[in-house]
């Protein structure tokens, strides 16, 4: 047995740990590009704290899912401001954009030199500029993953820039930053987190270290995601000034499950959910978490069926793992793989996951999506090769 495990240089997890960022940032640089989402207000406490510790800051906003043009604009902003440090404060889109900016600050050449599929896929040769990743959602695990996903509007596809040299210098996971997420974001990011502890667990690249992380992550999602979705006490509140009104334990569970998903996917790969989600994310304007949520039970169902009918050798282990997933999710010792699929279907229904037709996906898109999915890096982790007909059937049920 041989495997490797890569992650951020340092991970700090816990409530209010965001308050520890500024003094640590001061040891990495003196001028920071703070990459944030739509709301600049959310970054103001951090920026003030940075100033108190001698770190100047300029902000760069990522208002939606990141595009190649957006990332390049961030690089220009960082260079113009002579930034020597990048801090990402936000969801997966923000964190991925920050990773690309930090990488291109120290590596010569063009973004297309490094992008997979549509670019040359060249390896980075120099470590990224110091990067601190601070997630404000519980889902993507981007703070500990060594890839960044961008949309190419020109090619209508999501593609990755990938290198161990892109790993954040510091990841700070503070569950209090997730308290004000609206239910829809809680649902989509939470189901993305679930996807990212299920897919690596059945991946053909799984290993004993990621296995333990995935099992623990599934247990936490199973007991907490529906609970925190139904807890709306902080919706619309700008800051967690009344933490006792929040399901603190549930939010901590989901933040940890998200972290575990990021650790697992970075070291054991993903599967057909993300293999399809990449192309679809470039074709329709739907949040990544929604696409993954809609596809998850359908891919689970297709994988279980395919494994039951034609698995052999190492792929047979994946079917056993789907039985174990069912027992973890349902809490029933006698549950079988099909019970796990039904549990995820019921959860998606309870969390009001929309159909992909609501975002414009039609049957005319299926052929292109399937062709692109077959070439996706994530598809290489799927426990069994799904046929074009099986992938098309998944999409047909997703709309």
C-alpha positions in Angstrom: 0.0 0.0 0.0 1.2 3.5 -0.9 -0.5 6.8 -0.7 0.2 10.5 -0.1 -1.6 13.1 1.8 -1.4 16.8 1.1 -3.1 19.7 2.8 -2.6 23.3 3.9 0.6 24.1 5.8 -1.5 24.9 8.9 -5.2 24.4 9.8 -6.9 26.2 12.7 -10.4 25.1 13.5 -12.7 26.6 16.1 -15.2 29.2 17.0 -13.9 32.8 16.7 -10.5 31.7 15.4 -10.9 34.3 12.7 -9.6 36.7 15.3 -6.2 34.9 15.2 -5.7 35.7 11.5 -4.2 39.2 11.6 -1.1 38.5 13.8 -0.4 35.4 11.7 -0.8 37.4 8.5 1.7 40.0 9.8 4.3 37.3 9.7 3.6 36.5 6.0 3.4 39.9 4.4 2.8 43.6 4.8 0.2 44.3 2.1 -2.7 42.0 1.5 -5.2 41.6 -1.2 -8.4 40.5 0.6 -10.6 38.6 -1.8 -14.2 38.7 -0.7 -17.7 38.2 -2.0 -20.6 40.6 -2.8 -20.6 42.2 0.7 -17.6 44.3 1.6 -19.0 44.9 5.0 -18.2 41.3 6.0 -14.5 41.9 5.5 -14.3 45.1 7.5 -13.6 43.6 10.9 -10.7 41.5 9.4 -9.3 44.6 7.5 -9.4 46.6 10.7 -7.7 43.9 12.6 -5.0 43.6 9.9 -4.4 47.3 10.1 -3.9 47.1 13.9 -1.1 44.5 13.2 0.6 46.6 10.5 -0.8 44.9 7.4 -2.3 47.2 4.8 -5.2 45.7 2.8 -7.0 46.3 -0.5 -10.1 44.4 -1.4 -11.2 42.5 -4.5 -14.8 41.3 -4.9 -15.9 38.0 -6.4 -19.7 38.5 -6.8 -20.5 35.1 -8.2 -19.0 31.9 -9.5 -15.5 32.8 -10.6 -14.5 33.1 -14.3 -11.1 33.2 -15.9 -11.5 36.9 -16.6 -12.4 37.6 -13.0 -9.3 35.8 -11.8 -7.0 37.7 -14.1 -8.6 41.0 -12.9 -7.7 39.9 -9.4 -4.1 39.3 -10.4 -3.9 42.8 -12.0 -5.4 44.3 -8.8 -2.9 42.5 -6.6 0.1 43.6 -8.8 -1.0 47.2 -9.0 -1.3 47.4 -5.3 2.0 45.6 -4.8 0.5 42.9 -2.6 2.7 40.2 -1.2 -0.1 38.3 0.6 -3.5 37.1 -0.4 -6.4 36.4 2.0 -9.6 34.8 0.8 -12.7 35.4 3.0 -15.9 33.8 1.6 -17.3 30.8 -0.1 -15.7 28.4 -2.5 -15.8 30.9 -5.4 -13.9 33.4 -3.3 -11.3 30.9 -2.0 -10.7 29.4 -5.4 -10.2 32.9 -7.0 -7.7 33.7 -4.2 -5.7 30.6 -4.9 -5.4 31.4 -8.6 -4.3 35.0 -7.8 -1.7 33.9 -5.3 -0.3 31.3 -7.8 0.0 33.8 -10.7 1.6 36.4 -8.5 4.7 34.2 -8.3 4.6 32.1 -11.5 5.3 33.6 -14.9 3.2 33.0 -18.0 -0.5 33.2 -18.7 -3.4 31.6 -16.9 -4.1 29.4 -20.0 -0.6 27.9 -19.5 -1.8 26.2 -16.3 -5.5 25.4 -16.9 -6.6 21.8 -17.6 -8.7 20.8 -20.6 -8.8 24.2 -22.3 -5.2 25.2 -21.6 -1.8 23.6 -21.6 -2.0 22.1 -18.1 1.6 23.0 -17.3 2.8 22.5 -13.7 3.5 25.5 -11.5 7.2 25.9 -10.9 7.2 28.3 -7.9 5.2 28.2 -4.6 2.2 30.6 -4.6 2.4 33.9 -2.7 1.4 33.4 0.9 -2.3 32.6 1.0 -4.8 32.5 3.9 -8.1 30.8 3.2 -11.1 31.6 5.5 -14.4 29.9 4.5 -17.7 31.5 5.4 -19.8 28.7 4.1 -19.8 25.0 5.1 -19.5 23.0 1.9 -16.7 23.3 -0.6 -13.6 22.5 1.5 -11.7 24.7 -0.8 -9.5 25.9 2.0 -7.6 22.6 2.0 -7.8 21.6 -1.6 -5.0 22.1 -4.1 -7.0 23.0 -7.1 -9.2 26.0 -8.1 -12.2 25.8 -10.3 -12.9 28.6 -12.8 -15.6 29.0 -15.5 -14.5 29.7 -19.0 -17.3 31.6 -20.5 -15.8 31.3 -24.0 -15.6 27.4 -23.7 -18.8 27.1 -21.6 -17.1 24.7 -19.1 -15.6 24.7 -15.6 -11.9 23.9 -15.5 -9.3 23.5 -12.8 -5.9 24.9 -12.2 -4.2 22.3 -10.0 -0.9 22.0 -8.1 0.3 21.1 -4.6 2.0 24.5 -4.7 -1.4 26.2 -4.6 -2.2 24.9 -1.1 -3.0 27.7 1.3 -0.3 28.6 3.8 -3.0 28.8 6.5 -6.6 27.7 6.6 -8.8 29.1 9.3 -12.2 27.4 9.8 -14.5 29.4 12.1 -18.0 28.0 12.3 -19.3 31.3 13.6 -18.8 32.8 10.1 -21.5 30.4 8.8 -24.2 31.5 11.3 -25.9 34.0 8.9 -26.1 31.7 5.9 -29.6 31.7 4.5 -31.3 28.3 4.3 -30.8 27.9 0.5 -27.0 28.4 0.9 -27.0 26.1 3.9 -28.7 23.4 1.8 -26.6 23.7 -1.4 -23.2 24.0 0.4 -24.1 21.3 2.9 -25.1 18.8 0.2 -21.8 19.7 -1.6 -20.0 18.7 1.6 -22.0 15.5 1.8 -21.0 14.7 -1.8 -17.4 15.4 -1.0 -17.3 12.8 1.8 -19.2 10.2 -0.2 -17.4 10.4 -3.6 -13.9 10.0 -2.2 -15.0 7.1 0.1 -16.1 5.1 -3.0 -13.4 6.4 -5.2 -10.9 4.0 -6.8 -8.2 6.3 -5.2 -9.4 6.1 -1.6 -6.9 5.3 1.1 -7.2 4.5 4.9 -6.6 8.1 5.9 -9.3 9.6 3.7 -11.6 6.7 4.6 -11.7 7.7 8.3 -12.2 11.3 7.4 -15.1 10.5 5.1 -16.8 8.3 7.7 -16.7 11.0 10.3 -17.8 13.6 7.8 -20.9 11.5 6.8 -21.9 11.0 10.4 -21.8 14.7 11.1 -23.8 15.7 8.0 -26.4 13.0 8.7 -27.1 14.3 12.2 -26.8 18.0 11.5 -27.6 19.2 8.0 -31.4 19.0 8.1 -31.2 20.5 11.6 -29.2 23.6 10.7 -31.3 24.1 7.5 -34.5 24.3 9.7 -32.8 26.7 12.2 -33.4 30.1 10.7 -32.9 32.2 13.8 -29.9 34.1 12.4 -31.1 34.6 8.8 -30.6 38.2 7.8 -28.4 39.1 10.8 -25.1 40.7 9.9 -23.0 39.3 12.7 -23.3 36.4 15.2 -24.1 38.8 18.1 -26.6 36.3 19.6 -24.7 33.0 19.2 -27.0 31.1 21.6 -29.9 31.5 19.2 -27.9 29.4 16.7 -27.5 25.6 16.5 -23.9 26.0 17.4 -23.1 22.3 17.5 -24.8 21.7 14.2 -23.0 24.5 12.5 -19.7 23.2 13.9 -20.5 19.7 12.6 -21.1 21.1 9.1 -18.0 23.3 9.1 -16.0 20.2 10.1 -17.7 18.0 7.5 -16.8 20.6 4.9 -13.2 20.6 6.0 -13.1 16.8 5.9 -14.6 16.8 2.4 -11.8 19.2 1.2 -9.1 17.0 2.7 -10.7 13.9 1.2 -11.2 15.2 -2.4 -7.6 16.6 -2.5 -6.2 13.2 -1.7 -8.7 10.6 -3.0 -10.4 12.3 -6.0 -14.1 12.6 -6.6 -16.5 10.9 -9.0 -19.3 11.3 -11.5 -21.2 13.9 -9.6 -18.4 16.4 -10.0 -17.5 14.9 -13.4 -20.9 16.1 -14.6 -21.1 19.2 -12.4 -18.0 20.7 -14.1 -19.4 20.8 -17.6 -22.9 21.8 -16.4 -21.5 24.7 -14.4 -20.2 26.2 -17.6 -23.4 25.6 -19.5 -26.1 26.8 -17.0 -26.0 29.6 -14.4 -26.6 27.4 -11.4 -24.6 27.4 -8.2 -22.2 24.5 -8.0 -23.7 23.2 -4.8 -27.2 23.0 -6.4 -25.9 21.0 -9.3 -24.1 18.6 -7.0 -27.1 18.3 -4.8 -29.4 17.5 -7.7 -27.0 14.9 -9.1 -25.8 13.2 -5.9 -28.7 10.7 -5.4 -28.9 10.0 -9.1 -25.2 9.2 -9.5 -25.4 7.1 -6.3 -28.3 5.2 -7.8 -26.5 4.7 -11.2 -23.3 3.6 -9.5 -25.0 1.1 -7.3 -26.9 -0.3 -10.3 -23.8 -0.5 -12.4 -21.8 -2.1 -9.6 -24.5 -4.7 -9.0 -24.6 -5.7 -12.6 -21.0 -5.6 -13.7 -18.5 -5.0 -10.9 -15.5 -7.2 -10.5 -12.2 -7.1 -8.6 -11.5 -3.8 -6.8 -14.8 -2.2 -8.0 -16.7 -4.8 -5.9 -15.4 -3.0 -2.8 -17.3 0.1 -3.8 -20.6 -1.7 -3.6 -19.7 -2.8 0.0 -18.9 0.8 0.7 -22.3 2.0 -0.6 -23.9 -0.4 1.9 -21.8 1.1 4.7 -22.7 4.6 3.6 -26.4 3.6 3.9 -25.8 2.4 7.5 -24.0 5.6 8.4 -26.6 7.9 6.9 -29.7 6.1 8.1 -28.3 4.9 11.5 -29.7 1.4 10.7 -27.3 -1.6 11.0 -29.2 -3.5 8.4 -29.5 -0.8 5.7 -28.4 -1.6 2.2 -27.1 0.6 -0.6 -30.6 1.4 -2.0 -31.6 2.6 1.4 -28.8 5.2 1.3 -29.9 6.4 -2.1 -33.5 6.9 -0.7 -32.1 8.7 2.4 -30.3 11.2 0.2 -33.3 11.6 -2.1 -35.5 12.4 1.0 -32.9 14.9 2.3 -32.7 16.7 -1.0 -36.5 16.9 -1.1 -36.6 18.2 2.5 -34.0 20.9 1.6 -36.0 22.0 -1.5 -33.3 21.3 -4.0 -34.6 22.5 -7.4 -34.5 20.7 -10.7 -31.9 21.7 -13.2 -34.6 22.7 -15.7 -35.2 25.7 -13.5 -31.7 26.9 -14.5 -32.2 26.3 -18.2 -30.8 22.8 -18.7 -32.6 21.0 -21.6 -32.2 17.7 -23.4 -30.4 19.5 -26.2 -27.5 20.1 -23.7 -27.1 16.4 -22.8 -24.8 15.3 -25.5 -22.3 18.1 -25.0 -22.4 17.7 -21.2 -21.7 13.9 -21.4 -18.9 14.4 -23.9 -17.2 16.9 -21.6 -17.9 14.9 -18.5 -16.0 11.9 -19.9 -12.9 14.0 -20.1 -13.2 15.5 -16.7 -10.5 14.8 -14.1 -13.1 14.1 -11.4 -14.6 11.2 -13.5 -11.3 9.3 -13.0 -12.2 8.7 -9.4 -15.6 7.1 -10.0 -15.6 3.5 -8.8 -16.9 2.2 -12.1 -17.0 3.6 -15.6 -20.5 4.8 -16.5 -21.6 4.6 -20.1 -22.8 7.5 -22.1 -26.3 6.1 -21.9 -26.1 5.9 -18.1 -24.8 9.5 -17.8 -27.5 10.7 -20.1 -30.1 9.0 -18.0 -28.8 10.8 -14.9 -29.2 14.1 -16.7 -32.6 13.2 -17.9 -33.7 12.6 -14.3 -32.0 15.7 -13.1 -34.1 18.1 -15.2 
